[in-house]
Amino acid sequence: MSTQTEKTTTAPASQGSHHWVMTVELPGLAMQTLFGTCTPPQRATRHDVFMAIKSDIAQQDPEMARANVLFFSLEPNQL
C-alpha cells in the first residue's frame, strides 16, 4: 500500500522588490522606526527612494517632516 501526501503552499502577499527601514527623531520629543517594502521605478537612485520615504513619513505625520534621520537601510527584498 502506498501513501501520497499532497503539500500545498500559498503565495506570500505581494511585496515590493526592496525592503527599507528608517529611524527618525525629533530630539527630545519623539523617535520612530518605520519599515516597509517598495518597488522603485526604473533608474531610481537610492537617494530618490530615501526622499520618497521621508516625504511619505512627513505626509502621515507633518511634524516628522523636520525629523532627523538616524538610520536608513534599503536592500533587495530577497534571501
Secondary structure, 3 states (H helix, E strand, C coil): CCCCCCCCCCCCCCCCCEEEEEEEEECCCEEEEEEEEECCCCCCCHHHHHHHHHHHHHHHCHHHHHCEEEEEEEEECCC
